[in-house]
Every structure is written in C-alpha cells, then in structure tokens.
Amino acid sequence: METSDIIVIGGGIVGLATAMALTETRSLSVTVIEAEGDVARHQTGHNSGVIHSGLYYKPGSAKARNCITGRELLYQFCLEHGIPHERCGKLVVATEKSERAALDELERRGRENGLREIVRLDAAGLREYEPHVAGIAGLVVGETGIVNYTAVARKFVELIEAAGGRVQLNHRFLSGHRATEGVVIETTAGTARCHVLVNCAGLQSDRVAKLCGVEPGVQIVPFRGEYYELVPHRTFLVRNLIYPVPDPSLPFLGVHFTRMIGGGVECGPNAVLAFRREGYRFRDASLGDMWEYARSARFWRMAAKFWKTGLGEMHRSLSKKAFWHALQRLVPDVQLEDLVPAGAGVRAAGGRFFRQARR
C-alpha cells in the first residue's frame, strides 16, 4: 500500500497549485492523483486563458480577494518561470443606455477592489481603443491578461516533482474511508493511504465527497461553453479582449472576443446545459448525469427561473447565425464566414446559482 502524508485528488490547476504550495511550505510527502492520462485535461485546458482582474466580484468578498491576490501571484509566477503571458487589458462595452447603470456598478466594484488601471470611455474613446467595436460607453481594465493555463499547470508539475512530490496519472478515485491512521483510498491503480485527503476534483468534486461519506451540500450541474474562432485574416477586428456588460443575475459573462496568447481570437462562449459532466460536444450524453438533474428540486427551481435565458443559449448553440448576431452587438463588422468552430469547455453551476434561483 502506497503511503503519503497528503493525497490531492485532481490534476487540474487547483489541485496542482495546492500540491505545489504544500511541497513548498512543509516537509511533507505529497501525491497528486489524476484520472486522465495527462494533467489539465478538463476545465484547466478548456478555457480561453484569461487572467481576470477582479472587476466583477463584490468588494471585500472572498472571490474578490482571491482573484486579485491570485492575479498578481500568477503574473509573478509567469515572469519567474518564463511562461508566455501578456497583461493586455480588456474592454467592457455597454451597447445601449439600459446598460449604463450596470457599467457604473462594475466601475465602482473595480475601484473598490483596488484596480488602478480602469479608464472610462465614451463612444469615441471606444472606437479609438478598439476601432471596430460598437457601443455608447465602456471600461478599459488594464489589469486583465492572457496566458495558457495548460502551460502553467505543466510548470506546477515540474516544481512538485522537483520538490519530491508525485503526480500519478491514470489513477481514477473510486472510494475513500477513515482508518485508524488517516484515510485509505481506492483507485483504479490500487490502494493508498494518507493522513490528509484533499478534494480538488473539479466537475466531479461533489461525487468524490460523497464517495468519502461526506455530504457536500451542493450539486454540480455542468454547462458547456462553445467557441468559434476568427479566421486568421480577420483577427485584425479585435486588438485585445472585448466583453459585454454581463447580466448580474447570471454567473456567466456573455459571448465575448478573446485574443489568445498563442495567436488567434476566440469568440464566445455561450452557456448551455451539458448532458454529461465532461460533455464537450452536443452529442456527449450520460443518462446517469441527466437523471441527477431530473430528480433535483434545486435544478428545476433554477430551470424555472432562467428558462428563457436557457432557450436563447440553446438557440445560439444550434444556430451559427444566432451566435454571429450576438457577436455583432459588439463588433458589427464580423461576418458569418469569419467564424470557424473552435473548442468547448465545461464549467459548473453550483451553490451560488441555485441560491439565486430560489430568490
């Protein structure tokens, strides 16, 4: 039986960062177990690579503090280890008068959260900053950046292993229980023992908790975010990052344009209910996962409150033209033929979304 002081479940960026911090600060044996054949295979490797500034979160909240502190630590980490990144800034655009109040609130939150590179723009200023954008007002947020999070995760692995830790791939967690001296876990590769078990299993974290006999109090519901990409000869339409003013009732930011650190411009994502936890394609489905939604009262409360939004997102998923029209609100010069299908990611809507649905 393999033994470690600490076992971390999950080889995404959260699990790897946790393990790296533990190996740096304590003389402990640390092992990361990952179900897949490589790290960063799910949420970490399926996003647009934005380093968020802390603009959106309620001032003083844990999300705001963690985002702001983590942003600067990530910039520092990338500089120290030669990871390509860019502090490029982003533009949040109000396209109609009804969005001015929400833009004002974003500016207030950003300034209270300590952002010092916020610039308010009028319509003329928008066009000077992003010549092809359409809007009546906007915010430039200079602290926002871009990076490849898979590259960051791989550097974490290097540092964990250099410090004596282990990252074990193809080790799918099956169960865990308390024993006389710590915790015993079963994986597809065998049995292991540890003093402390840390759950960083991402989209499977609620299930992992239950497999350890812990009721997490939340249920993860996966939402797929689908992307298009601008064809190379049309990327000049977007200089950096262009976002809409988000709907404050939803945990999604709306379709936007993101210049990527490796080149190219992604467009999206939308947010549609996935039929499987790792459902990166429309046809990916799991009857077991869907049965979980079907018998969840919290899910149906959420669906009842946001059904119109959900239908709109589904329409954009099934119709390239609908997706294109949503993008044209920000950049009218984008044409249908400028868009080619890109990847997709899956993120969780958990406790916060359900609490909003109950109000």
C-alpha positions in Angstrom: 0.0 0.0 0.0 1.4 3.4 -1.1 1.5 6.0 1.7 1.7 9.8 1.6 1.2 12.5 4.1 -1.2 14.2 1.8 -3.0 13.0 -1.3 -4.6 15.6 -3.6 -7.4 14.3 -5.9 -7.3 16.2 -9.2 -4.6 17.2 -11.7 -6.2 20.4 -12.8 -4.7 23.8 -11.9 -6.4 23.9 -8.5 -5.1 20.5 -7.4 -1.6 21.1 -8.8 -1.4 24.6 -7.2 -2.5 23.1 -3.9 0.1 20.3 -4.1 2.8 22.8 -5.1 2.1 25.0 -2.2 2.2 22.1 0.2 5.5 20.9 -1.1 7.0 24.4 -0.8 5.9 25.2 2.7 6.0 21.9 4.6 8.3 18.9 4.8 5.5 16.5 3.7 5.2 13.8 1.2 2.5 14.9 -1.3 0.9 12.9 -4.1 -1.5 14.1 -6.8 -3.8 11.5 -8.4 -5.4 12.3 -11.7 -7.9 10.1 -13.5 -6.8 11.1 -17.0 -3.6 10.3 -18.9 -2.3 13.9 -18.6 -2.9 16.9 -16.4 -5.1 19.9 -17.3 -7.5 17.7 -19.4 -10.7 19.4 -18.3 -11.6 22.8 -17.1 -7.9 23.9 -16.9 -7.3 23.0 -20.5 -10.6 24.1 -22.0 -10.8 27.8 -21.4 -9.8 31.0 -23.2 -6.8 31.7 -21.0 -7.9 35.0 -19.4 -6.2 36.2 -16.2 -9.2 38.0 -14.7 -8.7 41.3 -12.9 -11.3 41.1 -10.0 -13.7 43.6 -11.7 -16.9 41.7 -11.2 -16.9 40.5 -7.6 -18.4 42.1 -4.6 -15.8 44.2 -2.8 -14.4 42.5 0.3 -15.7 39.1 -0.7 -13.6 36.0 -0.7 -13.9 35.8 -4.5 -12.6 39.4 -4.9 -9.7 38.9 -2.6 -8.7 35.6 -4.1 -9.0 36.9 -7.7 -6.9 40.0 -7.0 -4.2 38.3 -5.0 -4.1 35.3 -7.4 -3.8 37.6 -10.4 -0.7 39.2 -9.2 0.8 36.0 -8.0 0.2 34.4 -11.4 1.8 37.3 -13.2 4.8 37.0 -10.9 4.9 33.2 -11.4 4.9 33.5 -15.2 7.7 36.1 -15.1 9.8 33.9 -12.8 9.4 30.8 -14.9 9.3 32.2 -18.4 5.7 31.3 -19.2 4.3 33.3 -22.1 1.7 35.7 -20.9 0.6 39.3 -21.5 -1.0 42.0 -19.3 -3.0 43.3 -22.3 -6.2 44.7 -20.7 -9.8 44.2 -21.7 -12.7 46.4 -22.8 -16.2 46.0 -21.3 -18.7 47.6 -23.6 -22.2 49.0 -23.0 -24.1 48.8 -26.2 -27.4 50.5 -25.1 -28.5 53.0 -22.5 -30.1 50.4 -20.2 -26.6 49.0 -19.5 -25.1 52.2 -18.2 -26.1 51.6 -14.6 -24.5 48.1 -14.7 -21.4 49.6 -16.2 -21.3 52.2 -13.4 -21.6 49.4 -10.8 -18.8 47.5 -12.4 -16.6 50.6 -12.3 -17.4 51.1 -8.6 -16.7 47.5 -7.8 -13.4 47.5 -9.7 -12.2 50.7 -8.0 -13.2 49.4 -4.5 -11.3 46.1 -5.3 -8.2 48.1 -5.9 -8.0 48.2 -9.6 -5.9 51.2 -10.6 -5.9 50.8 -14.4 -9.6 51.4 -15.1 -10.4 54.0 -17.7 -13.9 55.1 -18.6 -14.5 55.7 -22.3 -17.3 57.4 -24.3 -18.3 56.2 -27.8 -15.4 58.0 -29.5 -13.0 56.6 -26.9 -14.3 53.1 -27.6 -13.5 53.4 -31.3 -10.1 54.8 -30.6 -9.3 51.9 -28.3 -11.0 49.2 -30.5 -11.7 50.6 -33.9 -14.3 48.0 -34.9 -16.3 48.0 -31.7 -19.8 49.4 -31.3 -21.1 50.9 -28.1 -22.0 54.0 -26.2 -19.6 53.7 -23.3 -17.1 51.3 -21.8 -14.4 50.5 -19.3 -10.8 49.6 -20.1 -9.5 47.3 -17.4 -5.7 47.2 -17.7 -5.0 44.5 -15.1 -6.6 41.8 -17.2 -4.3 39.5 -19.1 -3.9 36.3 -21.1 -2.0 33.0 -20.6 -2.0 29.4 -21.5 -3.2 27.6 -18.3 -2.1 24.2 -19.5 1.5 25.6 -19.7 1.1 26.9 -16.1 -0.2 23.5 -14.9 2.8 21.7 -16.5 5.2 24.0 -14.7 3.4 23.2 -11.5 4.0 19.5 -12.2 7.8 20.2 -12.7 8.0 22.1 -9.4 6.0 19.4 -7.5 8.3 16.7 -8.7 11.4 18.7 -8.2 10.4 19.1 -4.5 9.9 15.4 -4.1 6.2 15.2 -4.7 4.5 12.8 -7.1 1.9 13.3 -9.9 0.3 9.9 -10.7 -1.8 9.8 -13.9 -4.5 7.2 -14.8 -5.4 6.9 -11.1 -9.2 7.4 -11.0 -10.5 7.8 -7.5 -13.1 5.1 -6.5 -13.7 5.5 -2.8 -12.2 6.6 0.5 -12.8 5.9 4.2 -11.3 6.8 7.5 -8.9 4.3 9.0 -7.0 4.1 12.3 -4.2 6.2 10.9 -5.6 8.6 8.4 -7.5 7.8 5.2 -7.5 4.8 2.9 -8.5 5.3 -0.7 -9.1 3.0 -3.6 -8.2 4.0 -7.2 -8.1 2.2 -10.5 -4.4 1.7 -9.9 -4.7 0.2 -6.4 -4.9 1.2 -2.7 -3.2 4.1 -1.0 -3.1 5.6 2.5 -2.7 9.2 3.6 -3.1 11.4 6.7 -5.0 14.1 4.8 -7.1 13.8 1.6 -7.7 17.0 -0.4 -10.6 17.0 -2.9 -9.8 19.2 -6.0 -11.7 17.0 -8.4 -13.4 19.9 -10.3 -16.6 18.7 -12.1 -16.5 15.5 -10.1 -15.8 17.1 -6.7 -19.3 16.6 -5.2 -19.3 13.0 -6.2 -15.8 12.5 -4.7 -17.1 14.0 -1.4 -20.0 11.5 -1.4 -17.6 8.6 -2.1 -15.8 9.6 1.1 -19.1 9.6 3.1 -19.3 13.4 3.1 -22.4 15.3 2.1 -21.1 18.4 0.3 -24.4 20.3 0.4 -24.2 21.3 -3.3 -24.8 19.6 -6.6 -22.7 20.3 -9.7 -24.5 21.0 -12.9 -22.3 21.2 -16.0 -22.7 24.0 -18.5 -20.9 23.8 -21.8 -19.3 26.9 -23.3 -18.8 26.7 -27.1 -16.4 28.8 -29.0 -15.9 30.0 -32.5 -12.6 31.4 -33.8 -12.0 34.3 -36.2 -10.3 33.2 -39.4 -6.7 34.4 -39.4 -7.1 37.2 -42.0 -9.9 38.8 -39.9 -8.3 38.8 -36.5 -7.4 42.5 -37.0 -11.0 43.2 -36.0 -10.1 42.6 -32.4 -7.0 44.1 -30.8 -7.3 42.5 -27.3 -10.3 41.4 -25.3 -13.9 42.7 -25.8 -16.6 41.9 -23.3 -20.3 42.9 -23.0 -21.8 44.2 -19.8 -22.8 41.0 -18.0 -26.2 40.1 -16.7 -25.8 40.3 -12.9 -28.3 37.6 -12.3 -26.2 35.0 -14.1 -22.8 33.5 -13.3 -21.7 33.9 -17.0 -20.2 36.9 -18.7 -21.8 36.6 -22.1 -20.2 35.9 -25.5 -17.1 37.9 -26.0 -13.8 38.2 -28.0 -10.5 37.0 -26.6 -7.1 37.3 -28.2 -5.2 34.2 -27.2 -1.6 34.1 -26.1 -0.7 31.6 -28.8 -2.3 33.7 -31.5 -5.8 34.0 -32.9 -9.1 35.3 -31.5 -11.7 33.2 -29.8 -15.4 34.2 -29.9 -17.7 33.0 -27.2 -18.6 31.1 -25.1 -22.3 30.6 -24.8 -23.6 28.6 -21.9 -25.8 25.6 -22.5 -26.7 22.7 -20.2 -24.3 19.8 -20.9 -25.8 16.3 -20.9 -22.7 14.9 -19.4 -20.2 16.2 -16.8 -17.4 16.2 -19.4 -19.8 16.9 -22.3 -17.6 18.9 -24.7 -19.8 18.1 -27.7 -23.6 18.4 -28.1 -23.9 14.6 -28.7 -21.9 13.8 -25.5 -24.6 12.4 -23.1 -24.8 10.4 -19.9 -28.2 9.0 -18.7 -26.8 8.9 -15.2 -25.8 12.5 -15.2 -29.2 13.6 -16.7 -31.0 11.5 -14.1 -29.3 13.5 -11.4 -30.7 16.7 -12.9 -34.1 15.3 -13.3 -34.5 14.3 -9.7 -33.0 17.6 -8.3 -35.5 20.1 -7.0 -32.8 22.7 -6.9 -32.1 22.2 -10.6 -35.8 22.6 -11.5 -36.0 25.8 -9.5 -33.1 27.2 -11.5 -34.6 26.0 -14.8 -37.9 27.6 -13.9 -36.3 31.0 -13.2 -33.9 31.0 -16.2 -35.7 29.0 -18.9 -35.9 32.0 -21.3 -32.1 32.5 -21.0 -31.5 28.8 -21.4 -33.6 28.7 -24.6 -31.6 31.6 -26.0 -28.3 29.9 -25.2 -29.5 26.7 -26.8 -30.5 28.6 -29.9 -27.0 30.0 -30.2 -25.6 26.6 -29.7 -27.7 25.1 -32.6 -27.6 28.2 -34.9 -24.3 29.7 -36.1 -26.3 32.7 -37.3 -27.7 33.3 -33.8 -24.2 33.1 -32.3 -22.9 35.5 -35.0 -25.7 38.0 -34.3 -24.7 38.0 -30.6 -21.1 38.8 -31.5 -22.2 41.6 -33.9 -23.6 43.5 -31.0 -20.0 44.2 -30.0 -18.2 44.1 -33.4 -20.7 44.7 -36.3 -18.0 44.1 -38.9 -17.7 40.4 -38.0 -19.2 38.4 -40.9 -20.7 34.9 -40.7 -17.9 33.5 -42.9 -15.3 34.9 -40.5 -16.3 32.3 -37.8 -15.0 28.7 -37.7 -15.8 26.2 -35.0 -13.3 26.0 -32.2 -13.2 24.1 -28.9 -15.6 24.0 -26.0 -15.2 23.9 -22.2 -17.5 22.8 -19.4 -17.9 24.7 -16.1 -20.0 24.0 -13.1 -23.0 26.0 -11.9 -23.3 25.1 -8.2 -24.5 26.6 -5.0 -24.4 30.3 -5.8 -26.5 29.8 -9.0 -29.0 27.6 -7.1 -29.3 30.2 -4.3 -30.1 32.9 -6.9 -32.8 30.7 -8.4 -34.5 30.4 -5.1 -34.9 34.1 -4.6 
